[in-house]
Every structure is written in structure tokens, then in C-alpha cells.
Amino acid sequence: MNELFWVILLLVNFSAILLAYRLFGKTGLFIWIPIATIVANVQVLKMVDIFTVTATLGNIVYASSFLVTDILSENYGKKAAVKAVKIGFFSLISMTALMYISLKFIPSPHDFAHESLTRIFGIMPRIALASLTAYLLSQTHDIWMYNVIRNKFPAERFIWLRNNGSTMISQLIDTTVFTFIAFIGLVMRKELSWDVFWQIFWTTYPLKWVVAAADTPFIYIASYWHRKELVAD
């Protein structure tokens, strides 16, 4: 059943990106970046068994941000993609600060949500540090690599090459940095076993790799819409 929901989540993510792009143009893509970074950093706290392995949720939503920056690089250039990364960075820092302060409030005797919020957002500073570091390194590399490949293979038929070539390497950087910063402390405190840690590491990247490959038709659609001036820019 988890596999079915995984496919549904994949399609909903990519379809939502295209819908935002069609309705709001470049602004819609900028809007999606904070959605992806915030939702992914909440979802990543949940572990699921999928395709016979244990993995963290949030891979699809987070990986969708690479599709957005690739569309921006393809249709609007490197400067627009860099702006999207800055928006994502700002949104994650803002959410972390706001939720951290919120948890410091003494809950009312009638409150029913504080304990749940603490469990979710109490470890957010560490998750945010891991995510911010991984996000900046991987997205910076993705934008750079996308434009390097585009300069060498500028033809439209090579969109698949620059999209997948840049994203799949960047996802490896992201997975390595995030997994070690976010979970190595849990392993040291024996709250997470080494077996589960390495299973998370070795399963997260292939799942992101699949997401990166699956987003290829969507970037072609976005490129076609842009050429035909079908988006609301």
C-alpha cells in the first residue's frame, strides 16, 4: 500500500508544480520552493517501509525542488534559479525560528497540541541545520552543473541530459550531507541503530534518483509551455 501512496504523492507533486507554473508563471515556481522545503522537513521525520526497505518520507517533496530550479534554469536562466534557492533558504530559517519560539510558550491546561508539536518541531533545529547545509550545497551544484551541461549541449533534445545529469549528482551530495548531520547524533546516543542508519542512507538516494528520472517529462512540458507562451508570466 505504501508503494501506491508513493506513486500518488509523486504524481501530485509534479502535477502541482506544473499547475502552479501554468497559472502563475515564474512566480508559481518561486511559491513552490518554500512549500517543498517546509513540507519535506516535516515529512522527513516519518519513517516508512517501502519497496521492502526503510526510508524517510519527504524524498519526493524535497526532490521536487530540483525540478523547479531546473525549469527556472531552462526557461529563465541561472539568476532565476539562484533566487529560488535563496527563497527556500529563507523560508526554512523562518519556519525554524517561528516554531522554536512557539514551543517556548507555556501551554494552557486546555491545550492538546503542545506535546505533538514538541515531538515534531522539537528536533527541527538539527533537522533544519542538516537540511539547510545539504540544500545549499546540492542546489548550488545542481544549478552550476545544469548550466555547464546546457552550454555544452544547448539543443532542446538534450534537456533530459542536463536535467538528469545535474540532479542525480546533486541528490547524492544532498543525501550524504543530510543523512550524516541529521541522524549521526541519534546513532551515537543509540536511539537509532547503524543498520537503520545505513539503510536510510542507501535507500534515500535511489528513491531520489527515481524521482529525478520521473520528473523528465514534466520539464519538457514546462519548456514547451514557455516556448508557446502558455504560462502566465
C-alpha positions as a Markdown table, in Angstrom:
| # | Residue | x | y | z |
|---|---|---|---|---|
| 1 | Met | 0.0 | 0.0 | 0.0 |
| 2 | Asn | 2.9 | 2.4 | 0.8 |
| 3 | Glu | 4.2 | 1.9 | -2.8 |
| 4 | Leu | 0.8 | 3.0 | -4.2 |
| 5 | Phe | 0.8 | 6.2 | -2.0 |
| 6 | Trp | 4.4 | 6.9 | -3.0 |
| 7 | Val | 3.4 | 6.9 | -6.7 |
| 8 | Ile | 0.3 | 9.1 | -5.9 |
| 9 | Leu | 2.5 | 11.5 | -4.0 |
| 10 | Leu | 4.9 | 11.6 | -6.9 |
| 11 | Leu | 2.2 | 12.5 | -9.4 |
| 12 | Val | 0.5 | 15.0 | -7.1 |
| 13 | Asn | 3.9 | 16.8 | -6.5 |
| 14 | Phe | 4.8 | 17.1 | -10.2 |
| 15 | Ser | 1.3 | 18.0 | -11.3 |
| 16 | Ala | 1.1 | 20.7 | -8.6 |
| 17 | Ile | 4.3 | 22.2 | -9.9 |
| 18 | Leu | 3.0 | 22.3 | -13.5 |
| 19 | Leu | -0.3 | 23.7 | -12.3 |
| 20 | Ala | 1.4 | 26.5 | -10.3 |
| 21 | Tyr | 3.6 | 27.2 | -13.4 |
| 22 | Arg | 0.7 | 27.3 | -15.8 |
| 23 | Leu | -1.4 | 29.6 | -13.5 |
| 24 | Phe | 1.2 | 31.9 | -12.1 |
| 25 | Gly | 4.3 | 31.5 | -14.3 |
| 26 | Lys | 7.7 | 32.0 | -12.8 |
| 27 | Thr | 6.1 | 33.3 | -9.6 |
| 28 | Gly | 4.3 | 29.9 | -9.2 |
| 29 | Leu | 7.7 | 28.2 | -9.2 |
| 30 | Phe | 9.0 | 30.6 | -6.6 |
| 31 | Ile | 5.9 | 29.8 | -4.5 |
| 32 | Trp | 6.5 | 26.1 | -4.7 |
| 33 | Ile | 10.1 | 26.3 | -3.3 |
| 34 | Pro | 9.0 | 27.2 | 0.3 |
| 35 | Ile | 6.2 | 24.7 | 0.1 |
| 36 | Ala | 8.6 | 21.9 | -0.8 |
| 37 | Thr | 11.3 | 22.9 | 1.8 |
| 38 | Ile | 8.9 | 23.2 | 4.7 |
| 39 | Val | 6.7 | 20.2 | 4.0 |
| 40 | Ala | 9.8 | 18.0 | 3.3 |
| 41 | Asn | 11.4 | 18.9 | 6.6 |
| 42 | Val | 8.3 | 17.8 | 8.4 |
| 43 | Gln | 7.7 | 14.7 | 6.4 |
| 44 | Val | 11.3 | 13.5 | 6.8 |
| 45 | Leu | 10.7 | 12.8 | 10.5 |
| 46 | Lys | 8.4 | 9.9 | 9.5 |
| 47 | Met | 10.0 | 6.6 | 8.5 |
| 48 | Val | 8.1 | 4.2 | 6.3 |
| 49 | Asp | 8.7 | 0.7 | 4.8 |
| 50 | Ile | 8.6 | 1.0 | 1.1 |
| 51 | Phe | 9.8 | -1.4 | -1.6 |
| 52 | Thr | 11.0 | -3.8 | 1.2 |
| 53 | Val | 13.3 | -1.2 | 2.8 |
| 54 | Thr | 13.1 | 1.5 | 5.5 |
| 55 | Ala | 13.2 | 5.1 | 4.2 |
| 56 | Thr | 12.4 | 8.6 | 5.4 |
| 57 | Leu | 9.3 | 10.3 | 3.9 |
| 58 | Gly | 9.8 | 13.7 | 2.3 |
| 59 | Asn | 12.1 | 12.5 | -0.5 |
| 60 | Ile | 9.6 | 13.2 | -3.2 |
| 61 | Val | 8.6 | 16.7 | -2.0 |
| 62 | Tyr | 12.1 | 17.7 | -1.4 |
| 63 | Ala | 13.3 | 16.3 | -4.7 |
| 64 | Ser | 10.6 | 18.3 | -6.5 |
| 65 | Ser | 12.6 | 21.5 | -5.6 |
| 66 | Phe | 15.3 | 20.3 | -8.1 |
| 67 | Leu | 12.7 | 20.1 | -10.8 |
| 68 | Val | 11.7 | 23.7 | -10.1 |
| 69 | Thr | 15.2 | 25.0 | -10.2 |
| 70 | Asp | 15.9 | 23.1 | -13.4 |
| 71 | Ile | 12.8 | 24.6 | -15.0 |
| 72 | Leu | 13.9 | 28.0 | -13.9 |
| 73 | Ser | 17.4 | 27.4 | -15.3 |
| 74 | Glu | 16.0 | 26.1 | -18.6 |
| 75 | Asn | 13.4 | 28.8 | -19.2 |
| 76 | Tyr | 14.7 | 31.9 | -17.3 |
| 77 | Gly | 18.4 | 31.3 | -16.7 |
| 78 | Lys | 20.8 | 30.8 | -13.8 |
| 79 | Lys | 19.8 | 34.0 | -12.0 |
| 80 | Ala | 16.2 | 33.0 | -11.5 |
| 81 | Ala | 17.2 | 29.5 | -10.2 |
| 82 | Val | 19.6 | 31.1 | -7.7 |
| 83 | Lys | 16.8 | 33.3 | -6.5 |
| 84 | Ala | 14.6 | 30.3 | -5.9 |
| 85 | Val | 17.3 | 28.7 | -3.8 |
| 86 | Lys | 17.6 | 31.9 | -1.7 |
| 87 | Ile | 13.8 | 31.8 | -1.2 |
| 88 | Gly | 13.9 | 28.2 | 0.0 |
| 89 | Phe | 16.8 | 29.0 | 2.4 |
| 90 | Phe | 14.9 | 32.0 | 3.9 |
| 91 | Ser | 11.7 | 30.1 | 4.3 |
| 92 | Leu | 13.3 | 27.2 | 6.2 |
| 93 | Ile | 15.1 | 29.5 | 8.5 |
| 94 | Ser | 11.9 | 31.5 | 9.2 |
| 95 | Met | 9.9 | 28.4 | 9.9 |
| 96 | Thr | 12.5 | 27.0 | 12.3 |
| 97 | Ala | 12.7 | 30.3 | 14.2 |
| 98 | Leu | 9.0 | 30.7 | 14.4 |
| 99 | Met | 8.3 | 27.2 | 15.6 |
| 100 | Tyr | 11.2 | 27.2 | 18.1 |
| 101 | Ile | 9.8 | 30.3 | 19.7 |
| 102 | Ser | 6.3 | 28.9 | 19.7 |
| 103 | Leu | 7.4 | 25.8 | 21.6 |
| 104 | Lys | 8.7 | 28.1 | 24.4 |
| 105 | Phe | 5.2 | 29.3 | 25.2 |
| 106 | Ile | 3.7 | 27.6 | 28.3 |
| 107 | Pro | 0.6 | 25.7 | 27.1 |
| 108 | Ser | -2.8 | 26.3 | 28.5 |
| 109 | Pro | -4.3 | 23.5 | 30.7 |
| 110 | His | -6.8 | 23.1 | 27.9 |
| 111 | Asp | -4.1 | 22.6 | 25.2 |
| 112 | Phe | -4.0 | 19.3 | 23.4 |
| 113 | Ala | -1.3 | 20.0 | 20.7 |
| 114 | His | 1.8 | 21.1 | 22.5 |
| 115 | Glu | 3.2 | 17.6 | 23.1 |
| 116 | Ser | 2.7 | 16.6 | 19.5 |
| 117 | Leu | 4.2 | 19.9 | 18.2 |
| 118 | Thr | 7.2 | 19.3 | 20.5 |
| 119 | Arg | 7.7 | 15.9 | 19.2 |
| 120 | Ile | 7.6 | 17.2 | 15.6 |
| 121 | Phe | 9.3 | 20.5 | 15.9 |
| 122 | Gly | 11.5 | 20.0 | 18.9 |
| 123 | Ile | 14.2 | 18.4 | 16.9 |
| 124 | Met | 13.7 | 20.8 | 14.0 |
| 125 | Pro | 16.8 | 22.9 | 14.7 |
| 126 | Arg | 19.0 | 19.9 | 14.0 |
| 127 | Ile | 16.9 | 18.8 | 11.0 |
| 128 | Ala | 17.0 | 22.3 | 9.7 |
| 129 | Leu | 20.8 | 22.6 | 10.1 |
| 130 | Ala | 21.1 | 19.3 | 8.1 |
| 131 | Ser | 18.6 | 20.4 | 5.5 |
| 132 | Leu | 20.0 | 23.9 | 5.1 |
| 133 | Thr | 23.6 | 22.7 | 4.7 |
| 134 | Ala | 22.5 | 19.9 | 2.3 |
| 135 | Tyr | 20.1 | 22.2 | 0.4 |
| 136 | Leu | 22.7 | 24.9 | -0.2 |
| 137 | Leu | 25.4 | 22.6 | -1.3 |
| 138 | Ser | 23.3 | 20.4 | -3.5 |
| 139 | Gln | 21.2 | 23.1 | -5.1 |
| 140 | Thr | 24.3 | 25.3 | -5.8 |
| 141 | His | 25.9 | 22.3 | -7.5 |
| 142 | Asp | 22.7 | 21.5 | -9.4 |
| 143 | Ile | 22.3 | 25.0 | -10.9 |
| 144 | Trp | 26.0 | 25.1 | -11.8 |
| 145 | Met | 26.0 | 21.6 | -13.4 |
| 146 | Tyr | 22.8 | 22.2 | -15.2 |
| 147 | Asn | 24.2 | 25.3 | -16.9 |
| 148 | Val | 27.6 | 23.6 | -17.6 |
| 149 | Ile | 25.8 | 20.8 | -19.5 |
| 150 | Arg | 23.5 | 23.3 | -21.2 |
| 151 | Asn | 26.4 | 25.2 | -22.5 |
| 152 | Lys | 27.9 | 22.0 | -24.0 |
| 153 | Phe | 24.6 | 20.6 | -25.2 |
| 154 | Pro | 22.2 | 23.5 | -25.8 |
| 155 | Ala | 19.8 | 21.8 | -28.0 |
| 156 | Glu | 16.3 | 21.1 | -26.7 |
| 157 | Arg | 16.6 | 17.4 | -27.2 |
| 158 | Phe | 19.3 | 17.4 | -24.5 |
| 159 | Ile | 17.0 | 18.7 | -21.8 |
| 160 | Trp | 16.8 | 15.2 | -20.4 |
| 161 | Leu | 20.6 | 15.1 | -20.1 |
| 162 | Arg | 21.1 | 18.4 | -18.3 |
| 163 | Asn | 18.0 | 17.7 | -16.1 |
| 164 | Asn | 19.1 | 14.2 | -15.0 |
| 165 | Gly | 22.8 | 14.8 | -15.2 |
| 166 | Ser | 22.7 | 17.7 | -12.8 |
| 167 | Thr | 20.0 | 16.5 | -10.4 |
| 168 | Met | 21.3 | 12.9 | -9.9 |
| 169 | Ile | 24.7 | 14.0 | -8.8 |
| 170 | Ser | 23.3 | 16.8 | -6.7 |
| 171 | Gln | 20.9 | 14.4 | -5.0 |
| 172 | Leu | 23.9 | 12.2 | -3.9 |
| 173 | Ile | 25.5 | 15.3 | -2.3 |
| 174 | Asp | 22.2 | 16.2 | -0.6 |
| 175 | Thr | 21.7 | 12.7 | 0.7 |
| 176 | Thr | 25.2 | 12.3 | 2.1 |
| 177 | Val | 25.3 | 15.7 | 3.9 |
| 178 | Phe | 21.7 | 15.5 | 5.2 |
| 179 | Thr | 21.8 | 11.9 | 6.5 |
| 180 | Phe | 25.0 | 12.3 | 8.4 |
| 181 | Ile | 24.1 | 15.7 | 10.0 |
| 182 | Ala | 20.5 | 14.7 | 10.8 |
| 183 | Phe | 20.9 | 11.2 | 12.1 |
| 184 | Ile | 24.5 | 10.5 | 13.2 |
| 185 | Gly | 23.7 | 12.1 | 16.6 |
| 186 | Leu | 20.8 | 9.6 | 17.1 |
| 187 | Val | 23.2 | 6.7 | 16.3 |
| 188 | Met | 25.8 | 8.0 | 18.8 |
| 189 | Arg | 23.1 | 8.1 | 21.5 |
| 190 | Lys | 21.9 | 4.6 | 20.5 |
| 191 | Glu | 18.5 | 5.9 | 19.6 |
| 192 | Leu | 19.0 | 4.7 | 16.1 |
| 193 | Ser | 20.9 | 1.6 | 15.0 |
| 194 | Trp | 23.7 | 1.6 | 12.5 |
| 195 | Asp | 21.8 | -0.8 | 10.4 |
| 196 | Val | 18.8 | 1.5 | 10.1 |
| 197 | Phe | 21.1 | 4.5 | 9.6 |
| 198 | Trp | 22.8 | 2.9 | 6.6 |
| 199 | Gln | 19.5 | 1.6 | 5.3 |
| 200 | Ile | 18.2 | 5.1 | 5.3 |
| 201 | Phe | 21.3 | 6.3 | 3.5 |
| 202 | Trp | 21.4 | 3.7 | 0.8 |
| 203 | Thr | 17.6 | 3.7 | 0.2 |
| 204 | Thr | 17.1 | 7.5 | 0.2 |
| 205 | Tyr | 19.4 | 8.2 | -2.8 |
| 206 | Pro | 17.9 | 5.5 | -5.1 |
| 207 | Leu | 14.4 | 6.9 | -4.3 |
| 208 | Lys | 15.6 | 10.4 | -5.1 |
| 209 | Trp | 17.2 | 9.1 | -8.3 |
| 210 | Val | 13.9 | 7.6 | -9.4 |
| 211 | Val | 12.2 | 10.9 | -8.7 |
| 212 | Ala | 14.8 | 12.7 | -10.7 |
| 213 | Ala | 14.2 | 10.4 | -13.7 |
| 214 | Ala | 10.5 | 10.6 | -13.3 |
| 215 | Asp | 10.4 | 14.4 | -13.5 |
| 216 | Thr | 11.9 | 14.5 | -17.0 |
| 217 | Pro | 8.6 | 14.6 | -18.9 |
| 218 | Phe | 7.4 | 17.4 | -16.7 |
| 219 | Ile | 10.4 | 19.7 | -17.5 |
| 220 | Tyr | 9.7 | 19.0 | -21.2 |
| 221 | Ile | 6.1 | 20.1 | -20.7 |
| 222 | Ala | 7.2 | 23.2 | -18.9 |
| 223 | Ser | 9.7 | 24.0 | -21.6 |
| 224 | Tyr | 7.0 | 23.6 | -24.3 |
| 225 | Trp | 4.6 | 25.8 | -22.4 |
| 226 | His | 7.2 | 28.5 | -22.1 |
| 227 | Arg | 8.1 | 28.5 | -25.8 |
| 228 | Lys | 4.4 | 28.6 | -26.8 |
| 229 | Glu | 3.8 | 31.4 | -24.2 |
| 230 | Leu | 1.1 | 29.3 | -22.5 |
| 231 | Val | 2.2 | 30.3 | -18.9 |
| 232 | Ala | 1.0 | 33.4 | -17.0 |
| 233 | Asp | 4.3 | 35.3 | -17.0 |
